[in-house]
Amino acid sequence: MALSVSLVFALITWVTFIGLHAQQITTIDCDTVPAELTLTGFLDEFTGVIEWITNIPPNVNLKLGENLFPEHLPYVELVYDSGSNNATVRTRKPLDVDTIESVYLFYTIICQRIGTNNEVENNRNLILEDVNDNSPEFLQSHYSASVSEVTAVNVTIIKVEAVDKDFSPTFSTITYSLWGPNSDYFHIREGDGNVMLKKTLDYNKVNLFNLTVQAKELMGNNSDTASLVIDVQDYDTLNPYFSQSVYNGNISENQVGPLAIHPEKILAKDGDTGINEKVLYSIKLVEPLPYSSNHFTIDADTGLLEVRIALDREECPYLLVGIQVVMVLEFSVLILNLDLIK
């Protein structure tokens, strides 16, 4: 029977020890202020018993108090029956590093001997080990920007931003990247999300970029993505142009009025496809002399060319007419070949 009792006692003791493996077994001082006690081995989001206080002197009262940071006290509570030589400090809510905004939790256990006014503070500094339990998140799921095609290289076009709510810089530091069609026109700074122009833009080559930006943990694999659309604004950089390099026409002798032009009517357009400024037509020259622009007229808006003064084929069987098309500070000229026929 004695053997059976010893075995049961040993089993109970072993089970109790295993049950306390995540706690700290501590003592308190009720006479002199001890050095601050550091408690370690607690993971982020820990819940349960923090410390098991043993050998509490008789005739004392214990209570929990603030230590440096009052906002830490609501996270813990003291479980103690007056007169008991044991007590526990346990969590009231999870010790979340990201919510506490610290890997340290401070509190104190105040011991007061009954019948005295002397209170002794037993300060505690609990150290939490942060874990990577958050992923980066962009502040916006979609970013957009407009940029002129004449913007200088290395200028910042837009800044994208993501946050990782992990408290420790080990898990919250973010690195940025981007990809997509023609993404080589841009560069994103890995450390701050500034998207910068890397190559000179040309509206007539690429006028819209659909890109993807990524925010990834520097020391982990968690990441987030967002879309980035960059619209290129055309700038008036190109001269107007004619639809044909050379036009031809026939003029009947003694004819006045509109001319039949080949291979199509005279037509000019703005070389900048995104602007399409209005073009104006005019007659620049007429050869040979003594013929002049007085013999012809052209509609400034439509480019319709007409004969004003009838021509004599015996005097001039062939004419060259130079037509100019202009916009603000820009122009083009073409040569019109005219044959006079009987």
VOBA-1610 file (N, C-alpha, C; in pm, whole numbers, padded with zeros to 5 digits, always signed):
BEGIN
Met+00084-00121+00000Met+00000+00000+00000Met+00087+00125+00000Ala+00195+00120+00077Ala+00287+00234+00081Ala+00347+00260-00055Leu+00377+00155-00128Leu+00433+00170-00263Leu+00333+00237-00356Ser+00208+00200-00346Ser+00104+00259-00432Ser+00089+00408-00407Val+00094+00449-00283Val+00082+00591-00249Val+00199+00671-00307Ser+00317+00619-00300Ser+00436+00688-00352Ser+00426+00706-00502Leu+00376+00604-00572Leu+00363+00613-00717Leu+00261+00718-00758Val+00151+00724-00687Val+00048+00823-00717Val+00101+00963-00693Phe+00174+00982-00586Phe+00230+01113-00555Phe+00328+01158-00663Ala+00410+01069-00708Ala+00507+01101-00813Ala+00436+01138-00942Leu+00330+01068-00977Leu+00256+01095-01099Leu+00191+01232-01094Ile+00131+01268-00983Ile+00067+01398-00968Ile+00169+01510-00978Thr+00283+01491-00915Thr+00388+01593-00920Thr+00436+01614-01063Trp+00453+01510-01140Trp+00500+01520-01279Trp+00397+01592-01366Val+00270+01558-01349Val+00165+01622-01427Val+00158+01771-01395Thr+00170+01808-01269Thr+00166+01949-01229Thr+00283+02025-01290Phe+00400+01968-01294Phe+00517+02033-01349Phe+00501+02059-01499Ile+00449+01958-01569Ile+00427+01975-01712Ile+00323+02083-01739Gly+00222+02091-01658Gly+00116+02190-01675Gly+00167+02332-01656Leu+00278+02350-01587Leu+00332+02483-01560Leu+00450+02518-01651His+00474+02441-01758His+00596+02459-01836His+00601+02594-01908Ala+00486+02655-01932Ala+00485+02783-02002Ala+00483+02899-01904Gln+00492+02873-01777Gln+00487+02978-01676Gln+00626+03000-01618Gln+00637+03106-01540Gln+00758+03130-01463Gln+00723+03110-01315Ile+00800+03029-01247Ile+00781+03010-01103Ile+00864+03116-01033Thr+00797+03202-00955Thr+00863+03320-00899Thr+00834+03333-00751Thr+00902+03428-00691Thr+00876+03466-00551Thr+00866+03618-00544Ile+00822+03668-00430Ile+00815+03813-00411Ile+00883+03851-00281Asp+00916+03978-00274Asp+00979+04032-00153Asp+00882+04131-00092Cys+00856+04116+00036Cys+00760+04203+00104Cys+00828+04300+00201Asp+00961+04304+00201Asp+01032+04390+00296Asp+01118+04495+00225Thr+01192+04454+00125Thr+01278+04547+00050Thr+01247+04537-00099Val+01265+04648-00169Val+01234+04649-00312Val+01340+04570-00388Pro+01300+04464-00455Pro+01399+04383-00530Pro+01426+04442-00668Ala+01526+04388-00735Ala+01553+04428-00873Ala+01438+04382-00963Glu+01417+04456-01070Glu+01310+04419-01163Glu+01336+04279-01219Leu+01230+04200-01225Leu+01241+04062-01274Leu+01197+04058-01421Thr+01283+04001-01505Thr+01252+03986-01647Thr+01197+03847-01672Leu+01081+03841-01736Leu+01016+03714-01767Leu+01024+03692-01917Thr+01075+03580-01960Thr+01095+03552-02102Thr+01027+03422-02143Gly+01027+03397-02274Gly+00973+03272-02326Gly+00827+03279-02365Phe+00774+03397-02387Phe+00632+03414-02421Phe+00618+03458-02566Leu+00541+03385-02642Leu+00516+03417-02782Leu+00405+03520-02795Asp+00410+03595-02903Asp+00302+03686-02939Asp+00168+03614-02933Glu+00065+03682-02882Glu-00072+03630-02866Glu-00085+03532-02750Phe+00014+03530-02661Phe+00009+03435-02549Phe-00113+03461-02461Thr-00176+03352-02415Thr-00283+03358-02314Thr-00255+03251-02210Gly-00293+03279-02087Gly-00276+03180-01980Gly-00200+03238-01863Val-00144+03147-01782Val-00071+03187-01661Val+00067+03236-01699Ile+00102+03354-01650Ile+00233+03413-01677Ile+00334+03371-01572Glu+00295+03386-01445Glu+00388+03344-01340Glu+00312+03281-01224Trp+00381+03185-01162Trp+00329+03114-01047Trp+00411+03160-00928Ile+00348+03238-00839Ile+00420+03297-00727Ile+00411+03200-00608Thr+00526+03163-00555Thr+00530+03067-00443Thr+00593+03132-00320Asn+00575+03063-00208Asn+00639+03103-00081Asn+00603+03247-00041Ile+00475+03278-00056Ile+00430+03410-00014Ile+00427+03413+00139Pro+00487+03513+00200Pro+00490+03519+00346Pro+00349+03530+00404Pro+00331+03490+00528Pro+00199+03505+00592Pro+00173+03651+00630Asn+00046+03679+00653Asn+00003+03810+00701Asn+00040+03924+00605Val+00019+03898+00476Val+00044+04003+00377Val-00077+04012+00283Asn-00087+04125+00217Asn-00184+04142+00108Asn-00109+04170-00021Leu-00161+04115-00130Leu-00101+04137-00262Leu-00202+04207-00353Lys-00150+04290-00438Lys-00233+04350-00543Lys-00145+04380-00665Leu-00211+04396-00779Leu-00140+04423-00904Leu-00138+04574-00929Gly-00025+04625-00976Gly-00014+04768-00999Gly+00056+04800-01131Glu+00053+04929-01164Glu+00116+04977-01287Glu+00267+04984-01272Asn+00334+04962-01383Asn+00479+04975-01387Asn+00517+05042-01519Leu+00544+05171-01515Leu+00585+05252-01630Leu+00470+05285-01725Phe+00396+05183-01768Phe+00293+05205-01870Phe+00156+05161-01817Pro+00071+05256-01780Pro-00061+05220-01727Pro-00144+05138-01825Glu-00124+05158-01956Glu-00204+05087-02055Glu-00172+04937-02062His-00065+04895-01994His-00032+04753-01994His-00113+04675-01890Leu-00158+04743-01786Leu-00221+04673-01674Leu-00348+04596-01713Pro-00434+04645-01805Pro-00555+04571-01839Pro-00530+04434-01904Tyr-00407+04408-01943Tyr-00378+04280-02007Tyr-00357+04166-01907Val-00339+04198-01778Val-00306+04094-01679Val-00396+04107-01556Glu-00404+03999-01479Glu-00477+04001-01352Glu-00408+03911-01252Leu-00426+03943-01125Leu-00368+03865-01015Leu-00477+03778-00954Val-00447+03648-00943Val-00540+03554-00877Val-00476+03514-00744Tyr-00538+03562-00635Tyr-00476+03541-00503Tyr-00583+03539-00395Asp-00576+03440-00311Asp-00662+03432-00194Asp-00582+03475-00072Ser-00634+03573+00002Ser-00563+03623+00119Ser-00531+03510+00215Gly-00407+03506+00256Gly-00362+03400+00347Gly-00297+03285+00275Ser-00313+03274+00146Ser-00252+03165+00069Ser-00104+03197+00047Asn-00024+03091+00037Asn+00119+03114+00011Asn+00152+03101-00138Asn+00048+03091-00223Asn+00066+03084-00368Asn-00030+03183-00437Ala+00010+03231-00554Ala-00075+03318-00636Ala-00031+03304-00781Thr-00116+03349-00869Thr-00080+03346-01011Thr-00110+03482-01074Val-00030+03516-01174Val-00059+03630-01262Val-00089+03569-01399Arg-00204+03601-01451Arg-00243+03544-01580Arg-00298+03654-01672Thr-00316+03619-01796Thr-00364+03717-01894Thr-00514+03737-01881Arg-00556+03860-01907Arg-00699+03890-01919Arg-00742+03890-02065Lys-00646+03915-02153Lys-00669+03908-02298Lys-00535+03875-02364Pro-00537+03832-02489Pro-00412+03791-02554Pro-00307+03901-02553Leu-00184+03861-02530Leu-00074+03955-02531Leu-00028+03975-02676Asp-00100+04060-02745Asp-00075+04084-02888Asp+00025+04198-02903Val+00142+04163-02955Val+00248+04263-02971Val+00202+04381-03057Asp+00125+04350-03162Asp+00083+04457-03254Asp-00015+04553-03187Thr-00097+04502-03093Thr-00192+04587-03021Thr-00122+04663-02909Ile-00037+04595-02836Ile+00038+04659-02728Ile+00138+04759-02784Glu+00181+04736-02909Glu+00281+04817-02976Glu+00415+04813-02903Ser+00444+04697-02853Ser+00572+04677-02784Ser+00593+04527-02765Val+00719+04489-02755Val+00749+04350-02720Val+00771+04338-02570Tyr+00747+04446-02498Tyr+00760+04447-02352Tyr+00625+04474-02288Leu+00597+04404-02178Leu+00477+04428-02098Leu+00522+04448-01953Phe+00485+04562-01897Phe+00530+04595-01761Phe+00413+04594-01663Tyr+00437+04537-01546Tyr+00342+04545-01436Tyr+00421+04525-01306Thr+00354+04545-01194Thr+00420+04524-01065Thr+00326+04452-00970Ile+00382+04369-00882Ile+00306+04302-00776Ile+00342+04374-00646Ile+00241+04432-00583Ile+00262+04512-00463Ile+00231+04425-00341Cys+00329+04417-00252Cys+00312+04339-00129Cys+00310+04434-00009Gln+00206+04416+00074Gln+00193+04500+00193Gln+00168+04410+00314Arg+00252+04423+00412Arg+00231+04346+00534Arg+00111+04404+00609Ile+00026+04317+00658Ile-00094+04358+00728Ile-00055+04436+00854Gly-00121+04550+00873Gly-00094+04632+00991Gly+00010+04738+00967Thr+00066+04745+00843Thr+00165+04848+00812Thr+00119+04925+00688Asn+00182+05039+00667Asn+00155+05116+00546Asn+00262+05098+00440Asn+00356+05012+00468Asn+00469+04994+00377Asn+00429+04901+00261Glu+00442+04953+00140Glu+00414+04874+00020Glu+00543+04853-00058Val+00569+04730-00092Val+00691+04695-00167Val+00651+04654-00308Glu+00709+04721-00405Glu+00678+04691-00545Glu+00777+04589-00600Asn+00722+04482-00658Asn+00801+04379-00724Asn+00776+04394-00876Asn+00862+04473-00940Asn+00840+04507-01081Asn+00871+04389-01174Arg+00788+04378-01276Arg+00804+04273-01375Arg+00817+04335-01515Asn+00903+04276-01594Asn+00919+04312-01735Asn+00906+04184-01817Leu+00790+04167-01877Leu+00763+04047-01956Leu+00802+04075-02102Ile+00885+03989-02158Ile+00931+04007-02296Ile+00857+03910-02387Leu+00792+03967-02489Leu+00718+03887-02586Leu+00801+03867-02712Glu+00787+03752-02773Glu+00855+03724-02899Glu+00754+03742-03012Asp+00777+03844-03093Asp+00685+03873-03204Asp+00688+03760-03306Val+00575+03732-03367Val+00566+03634-03474Val+00510+03701-03599Asn+00539+03644-03711Asn+00497+03702-03839Asn+00352+03661-03869Asp+00258+03733-03808Asp+00117+03695-03821Asp+00036+03797-03902Asn+00105+03889-03970Asn+00037+03984-04058Asn+00105+03989-04193Ser+00027+04021-04296Ser+00080+04036-04431Ser+00076+04183-04471Pro+00162+04223-04564Pro+00152+04361-04615Pro+00017+04384-04682Glu-00034+04505-04670Glu-00160+04542-04736Glu-00145+04681-04796Phe-00178+04693-04926Phe-00176+04824-04990Phe-00289+04911-04935Leu-00264+05039-04925Leu-00366+05133-04879Leu-00477+05147-04981Gln-00446+05117-05109Gln-00546+05118-05216Gln-00527+04993-05300Ser-00637+04942-05353Ser-00627+04825-05442Ser-00596+04867-05585His-00621+04995-05615His-00596+05046-05750His-00534+05184-05742Tyr-00425+05204-05815Tyr-00358+05333-05824Tyr-00360+05379-05970Ser-00368+05510-05990Ser-00365+05564-06126Ser-00292+05697-06125Ala-00231+05728-06239Ala-00158+05854-06252Ala-00157+05895-06399Ser-00142+06026-06423Ser-00126+06079-06557Ser+00010+06147-06565Val+00076+06132-06680Val+00209+06189-06697Val+00223+06238-06840Ser+00285+06355-06855Ser+00310+06408-06988Ser+00422+06329-07055Glu+00413+06315-07186Glu+00516+06240-07258Glu+00652+06311-07256Val+00657+06439-07217Val+00784+06510-07212Val+00840+06518-07070Thr+00784+06439-06978Thr+00834+06436-06841Thr+00978+06385-06839Ala+01061+06449-06758Ala+01202+06412-06752Ala+01222+06276-06685Val+01324+06205-06729Val+01360+06078-06668Val+01399+06100-06522Asn+01367+06002-06437Asn+01396+06000-06292Asn+01298+06083-06210Val+01198+06140-06273Val+01094+06211-06198Val+00998+06109-06137Thr+00954+06132-06013Thr+00858+06044-05948Thr+00719+06067-06006Ile+00656+05961-06053Ile+00524+05969-06115Ile+00414+05953-06009Ile+00432+05858-05919Ile+00332+05829-05815Ile+00401+05751-05704Lys+00346+05757-05587Lys+00396+05677-05474Lys+00287+05579-05432Val+00320+05451-05429Val+00228+05351-05377Val+00273+05315-05237Glu+00178+05273-05153Glu+00215+05249-05014Glu+00137+05130-04957Ala+00208+05045-04888Ala+00149+04932-04817Ala+00199+04934-04673Val+00124+04871-04584Val+00165+04861-04443Val+00156+04716-04399Asp+00245+04679-04309Asp+00243+04548-04245Asp+00229+04573-04095Lys+00123+04523-04035Lys+00090+04557-03897Lys+00175+04483-03793Asp+00264+04396-03837Asp+00356+04335-03742Asp+00441+04444-03677Phe+00458+04434-03544Phe+00530+04539-03472Phe+00679+04535-03499Ser+00735+04417-03504Ser+00880+04405-03520Ser+00923+04442-03661Pro+01026+04527-03675Pro+01078+04561-03809Pro+01123+04438-03887Thr+01159+04333-03816Thr+01199+04210-03884Thr+01088+04158-03973Phe+00963+04173-03929Phe+00849+04121-04004Phe+00769+04229-04076Ser+00789+04356-04041Ser+00706+04462-04099Ser+00775+04541-04210Thr+00905+04519-04228Thr+00975+04592-04334Thr+00931+04538-04471Ile+00898+04631-04561Ile+00840+04595-04692Ile+00935+04635-04804Thr+00938+04552-04908Thr+01010+04585-05031Thr+00912+04584-05148Tyr+00927+04679-05240Tyr+00832+04696-05351Tyr+00892+04651-05484Ser+00805+04606-05574Ser+00844+04572-05711Ser+00726+04598-05803Leu+00753+04602-05934Leu+00643+04619-06031Leu+00674+04540-06156Trp+00567+04506-06229Trp+00583+04434-06355Trp+00460+04460-06442Gly+00470+04417-06566Gly+00360+04434-06661Gly+00415+04473-06797Pro+00327+04480-06900Pro+00371+04519-07034Pro+00438+04656-07034Asn+00557+04663-07094Asn+00633+04788-07105Asn+00671+04847-06969Ser+00682+04762-06869Ser+00717+04811-06735Ser+00860+04864-06729Asp+00940+04837-06833Asp+01078+04885-06833Asp+01087+05037-06847Tyr+00973+05103-06874Tyr+00972+05249-06877Tyr+00977+05308-06735Phe+00953+05225-06634Phe+00943+05275-06497Phe+01031+05194-06403His+01060+05258-06290His+01138+05194-06184His+01070+05226-06052Ile+01056+05125-05966Ile+00998+05150-05834Ile+01107+05133-05729Arg+01120+05233-05644Arg+01220+05223-05537Arg+01174+05119-05436Glu+01258+05021-05412Glu+01221+04908-05328Glu+01184+04949-05187Gly+01248+05055-05137Gly+01229+05089-04997Gly+01109+05174-04965Asp+01060+05256-05063Asp+00953+05350-05028Asp+00836+05352-05126Gly+00840+05275-05235Gly+00725+05267-05325Gly+00711+05381-05422Asn+00813+05466-05436Asn+00809+05573-05535Asn+00829+05515-05674Val+00732+05539-05765Val+00742+05492-05903Val+00801+05605-05986Met+00915+05580-06050Met+00988+05684-06121Met+01001+05649-06268Leu+01008+05754-06350Leu+01025+05735-06494Leu+01169+05693-06523Lys+01181+05586-06599Lys+01313+05530-06629Lys+01357+05560-06772Lys+01260+05568-06867Lys+01290+05594-07007Lys+01198+05703-07059Thr+01245+05773-07163Thr+01166+05879-07225Thr+01038+05821-07285Leu+00926+05888-07258Leu+00797+05842-07308Leu+00770+05896-07448Asp+00687+05825-07521Asp+00641+05869-07652Asp+00495+05828-07665Tyr+00408+05926-07662Tyr+00264+05898-07667Tyr+00227+05815-07789Asn+00294+05840-07901Asn+00260+05772-08025Asn+00306+05626-08027Lys+00389+05587-07930Lys+00431+05446-07917Lys+00350+05374-07809Val+00349+05430-07690Val+00272+05371-07579Val+00204+05485-07505Asn+00071+05481-07495Asn+00001+05589-07426Asn-00075+05543-07302Leu-00068+05413-07271Leu-00134+05363-07150Leu-00058+05242-07098Phe-00026+05245-06968Phe+00046+05135-06904Phe-00045+05071-06799Asn-00064+04941-06811Asn-00137+04863-06710Asn-00036+04777-06636Leu-00003+04817-06515Leu+00103+04753-06439Leu+00050+04693-06309Thr+00132+04608-06250Thr+00103+04550-06118Thr+00217+04585-06024Val+00183+04633-05907Val+00284+04661-05804Val+00267+04558-05693Gln+00380+04519-05635Gln+00378+04420-05527Gln+00451+04475-05404Ala+00394+04448-05288Ala+00459+04477-05160Ala+00485+04343-05092Lys+00610+04315-05061Lys+00647+04185-05003Lys+00733+04208-04880Glu+00716+04121-04782Glu+00798+04128-04662Glu+00945+04107-04698Leu+01029+04190-04642Leu+01171+04175-04668Leu+01226+04044-04614Met+01175+04002-04497Met+01225+03881-04433Met+01122+03768-04431Gly+01023+03774-04517Gly+00920+03670-04520Gly+00865+03653-04660Asn+00760+03573-04671Asn+00701+03544-04802Asn+00563+03606-04822Asn+00508+03668-04718Asn+00376+03729-04732Asn+00383+03851-04823Ser+00280+03873-04905Ser+00282+03983-05000Ser+00141+04027-05035Asp+00132+04139-05104Asp+00004+04191-05154Asp+00033+04259-05288Thr-00067+04267-05374Thr-00051+04334-05502Thr-00163+04436-05523Ala-00137+04531-05610Ala-00236+04631-05649Ala-00212+04666-05795Ser-00315+04717-05860Ser-00302+04756-06000Ser-00256+04901-06008Leu-00179+04930-06111Leu-00131+05067-06135Leu-00150+05099-06283Val-00233+05200-06310Val-00257+05244-06448Val-00195+05383-06465Ile-00106+05395-06563Ile-00042+05523-06592Ile-00084+05568-06732Asp-00148+05684-06737Asp-00198+05740-06862Asp-00099+05846-06912Val-00054+05831-07036Val+00042+05924-07093Val-00034+06034-07168Gln-00004+06158-07135Gln-00067+06272-07200Gln+00018+06317-07319Asp-00048+06333-07434Asp+00023+06375-07555Asp+00069+06519-07541Tyr+00185+06547-07596Tyr+00237+06683-07600Tyr+00261+06718-07745Asp+00240+06846-07780Asp+00247+06887-07921Asp+00392+06889-07969Thr+00440+06769-08006Thr+00580+06755-08045Thr+00600+06728-08194Leu+00494+06690-08266Leu+00509+06651-08406Leu+00439+06750-08499Asn+00498+06770-08615Asn+00438+06856-08717Asn+00316+06788-08778Pro+00226+06867-08838Pro+00118+06806-08913Pro+00175+06736-09036Tyr+00099+06643-09090Tyr+00147+06570-09207Tyr+00033+06552-09306Phe+00071+06543-09436Phe-00026+06518-09542Phe-00044+06368-09561Ser-00162+06330-09602Ser-00188+06187-09624Ser-00111+06132-09743Gln-00070+06221-09835Gln+00013+06182-09949Gln+00132+06277-09957Ser+00245+06224-10001Ser+00362+06311-10015Ser+00352+06400-10138Val+00284+06352-10244Val+00265+06428-10367Val+00123+06406-10416Tyr+00060+06515-10457Tyr-00072+06507-10519Tyr-00060+06552-10666Asn-00150+06502-10749Asn-00153+06540-10889Asn-00294+06586-10926Gly-00300+06672-11029Gly-00430+06717-11077Gly-00424+06762-11221Asn-00535+06765-11286Asn-00546+06813-11424Asn-00634+06937-11428Ile-00590+07034-11508Ile-00669+07155-11526Ile-00704+07168-11674Ser-00830+07175-11703Ser-00872+07200-11841Ser-00843+07345-11877Glu-00801+07365-12000Glu-00769+07501-12044Glu-00892+07590-12027Asn-00867+07708-11975Asn-00972+07807-11948Asn-01069+07766-11837Gln-01030+07663-11756Gln-01117+07617-11646Gln-01101+07707-11525Val-01212+07731-11457Val-01210+07794-11325Val-01297+07709-11232Gly-01271+07721-11101Gly-01350+07643-11005Gly-01268+07528-10945Pro-01334+07437-10874Pro-01265+07329-10803Pro-01187+07238-10897Leu-01077+07182-10843Leu-00992+07091-10919Leu-01012+06948-10872Ala-00998+06856-10965Ala-00997+06713-10930Ala-00854+06674-10895Ile-00832+06630-10771Ile-00699+06596-10721Ile-00687+06445-10705His-00569+06392-10739His-00544+06248-10730His-00419+06224-10643Pro-00408+06110-10572Pro-00502+05996-10569Pro-00621+06016-10476Glu-00622+06125-10401Glu-00734+06158-10314Glu-00732+06308-10289Lys-00835+06356-10224Lys-00838+06500-10195Lys-00725+06536-10099Ile-00686+06663-10103Ile-00579+06710-10015Ile-00625+06700-09869Leu-00545+06631-09787Leu-00583+06609-09647Leu-00458+06608-09560Ala-00461+06683-09451Ala-00351+06687-09354Ala-00406+06663-09214Lys-00319+06607-09128Lys-00358+06577-08990Lys-00248+06619-08895Asp-00286+06636-08769Asp-00190+06663-08662Asp-00105+06537-08640Gly+00028+06554-08637Gly+00115+06439-08614Gly+00104+06382-08474Asp+00055+06462-08378Asp+00034+06413-08242Asp-00107+06356-08233Thr-00116+06224-08228Thr-00247+06158-08239Thr-00337+06186-08120Gly-00280+06222-08006Gly-00364+06245-07889Gly-00415+06387-07878Ile-00367+06477-07963Ile-00407+06617-07953Ile-00503+06656-08064Asn-00465+06623-08189Asn-00549+06651-08305Asn-00590+06798-08313Glu-00489+06884-08316Glu-00517+07026-08331Glu-00572+07054-08471Lys-00648+07162-08480Lys-00703+07204-08609Lys-00589+07250-08700Val-00595+07207-08827Val-00495+07248-08925Val-00557+07348-09022Leu-00473+07438-09073Leu-00517+07541-09167Leu-00434+07533-09294Tyr-00502+07534-09407Tyr-00435+07521-09537Tyr-00411+07659-09599Ser-00301+07670-09673Ser-00272+07793-09750Ser-00180+07757-09866Ile-00176+07847-09966Ile-00088+07828-10081Ile+00043+07898-10054Lys+00152+07822-10060Lys+00284+07875-10028Lys+00355+07931-10150Leu+00343+07863-10265Leu+00412+07909-10385Leu+00344+07850-10509Val+00370+07914-10622Val+00325+07864-10753Val+00440+07884-10851Glu+00474+07780-10924Glu+00579+07788-11025Glu+00525+07730-11155Pro+00571+07777-11274Pro+00676+07879-11291Pro+00619+08021-11284Leu+00710+08113-11270Leu+00672+08254-11278Leu+00629+08283-11423Pro+00546+08377-11448Pro+00494+08480-11356Pro+00366+08437-11287Tyr+00333+08306-11288Tyr+00210+08264-11221Tyr+00229+08275-11070Ser+00119+08299-10999Ser+00130+08321-10855Ser+00007+08263-10786Ser+00006+08281-10655Ser-00106+08229-10577Ser-00237+08299-10610Asn-00228+08411-10682Asn-00351+08479-10722Asn-00434+08396-10820His-00367+08301-10889His-00437+08219-10986His-00518+08108-10918Phe-00490+08082-10790Phe-00557+07973-10718Phe-00609+08021-10583Thr-00700+07945-10529Thr-00748+07970-10392Thr-00769+07835-10325Ile-00747+07832-10196Ile-00766+07708-10121Ile-00846+07738-09994Asp-00940+07649-09965Asp-01021+07667-09844Asp-00933+07634-09723Ala-00917+07730-09634Ala-00826+07713-09519Ala-00867+07597-09429Asp-00996+07568-09421Asp-01043+07464-09330Asp-01047+07326-09394Thr-01083+07320-09526Thr-01105+07189-09589Thr-00994+07147-09685Gly-00913+07241-09730Gly-00808+07209-09826Gly-00858+07198-09970Leu-00980+07241-09998Leu-01034+07237-10134Leu-00964+07343-10220Leu-00900+07296-10327Leu-00824+07385-10415Leu-00908+07422-10538Glu-00908+07552-10575Glu-00985+07598-10690Glu-00899+07691-10777Val-00933+07695-10906Val-00870+07788-11000Val-00950+07919-10999Arg-00879+08029-10978Arg-00946+08160-10977Arg-00935+08229-11114Ile-00818+08215-11177Ile-00794+08280-11307Ile-00763+08170-11408Ala-00838+08167-11515Ala-00819+08064-11617Ala-00677+08068-11673Leu-00623+07947-11707Leu-00487+07933-11756Leu-00489+07893-11904Asp-00381+07931-11978Asp-00366+07899-12120Asp-00257+07794-12134Arg-00292+07676-12188Arg-00196+07567-12197Arg-00078+07604-12286Glu-00102+07684-12393Glu+00008+07721-12480Glu+00112+07804-12404Glu+00069+07878-12304Glu+00161+07960-12226Glu+00227+07879-12113Cys+00150+07785-12055Cys+00203+07708-11940Cys+00137+07571-11936Pro+00205+07468-11985Pro+00144+07334-11984Pro+00155+07263-11849Tyr+00236+07317-11758Tyr+00264+07243-11635Tyr+00288+07342-11520Leu+00229+07313-11406Leu+00244+07401-11289Leu+00277+07318-11164Leu+00351+07380-11076Leu+00373+07326-10940Leu+00310+07422-10841Val+00229+07367-10751Val+00166+07448-10647Val+00211+07392-10511Gly+00269+07477-10431Gly+00309+07438-10297Gly+00202+07473-10195Ile+00154+07374-10122Ile+00047+07396-10023Ile+00104+07376-09883Gln+00075+07470-09799Gln+00124+07464-09661Gln+00008+07439-09566Val+00033+07354-09466Val-00065+07332-09361Val+00001+07371-09230Val-00068+07449-09148Val-00006+07501-09027Val-00095+07474-08906Met-00025+07460-08790Met-00087+07466-08658Met-00008+07569-08581Val-00027+07578-08453Val+00048+07673-08373Val+00195+07633-08372Leu+00280+07717-08429Leu+00425+07698-08431Leu+00470+07577-08510Glu+00382+07514-08587Glu+00421+07395-08662Glu+00358+07402-08800Phe+00431+07348-08901Phe+00375+07348-09035Phe+00440+07239-09119Ser+00373+07206-09230Ser+00428+07116-09331Ser+00390+07170-09468Val+00470+07135-09567Val+00448+07182-09703Val+00449+07062-09797Leu+00361+07062-09898Leu+00364+06960-10002Leu+00361+07029-10137Ile+00402+06952-10239Ile+00402+07002-10377Ile+00291+06934-10455Leu+00213+07015-10522Leu+00103+06964-10606Leu+00143+06983-10752Asn+00145+06872-10827Asn+00175+06877-10970Asn+00045+06895-11048Leu+00040+07000-11132Leu-00079+07026-11211Leu-00043+07025-11359Asp-00115+06945-11436Asp-00099+06942-11582Asp-00217+07014-11647Leu-00184+07103-11740Leu-00290+07170-11814Leu-00324+07089-11939Ile-00449+07065-11963Ile-00493+06986-12076Ile-00590+07067-12158Lys-00599+07029-12284Lys-00693+07096-12376Lys-00836+07063-12341
//
